Amino acid sequence: MKRIRWSVAGLVIAGCLVSGCAASTSDIQPLAADALSAARSAELGIHLDEAGRTFATTARVVLDDMAAQLSDVITQLEQTQTADAAAERARTDALDASRDAVDAIHTAQQGDAAAAEHALAAAIAVLDEVAGER
């Protein structure tokens, strides 16, 4: 009898652990918001640098920091298991847009601010939507 109780208890605990690890769309939104914040900050850094309103070293530090923050979000999104198709779609969209934002930052660091701004604008639009800020 005790063996059956322990088996049932083990199954209940295992079920709770498995179902507790899956993220819903609302769990993806804060990660998308973090990526959105970093992408917008990078966009602002590029604008200020292009307008000559900041030091080049300051702009470089901002872009490096925002790329690092986006990389952290990407890692979290890659490790997130989703609960349903809508959450997976949100995760994939946020992941792709975050990667695009990092690529845009690298483009800006290589000196093509116009292309970087264009790519960042597209990434920001997607992250805005996933984060629920539209």
Secondary structure, 3 states (H helix, E strand, C coil): CHHHHHHHHHHHHHHHHHHHCEECHHHHHHHHHHHHHHHHHHHHHHHHHHCCCCCHHHHHHHHHHHHHHHHHHHHHHHHCEECCHHHHHHHHHHHHHHHHHHHHHHHHHCCCHHHHHHHHHHHHHHHHHHHCCC
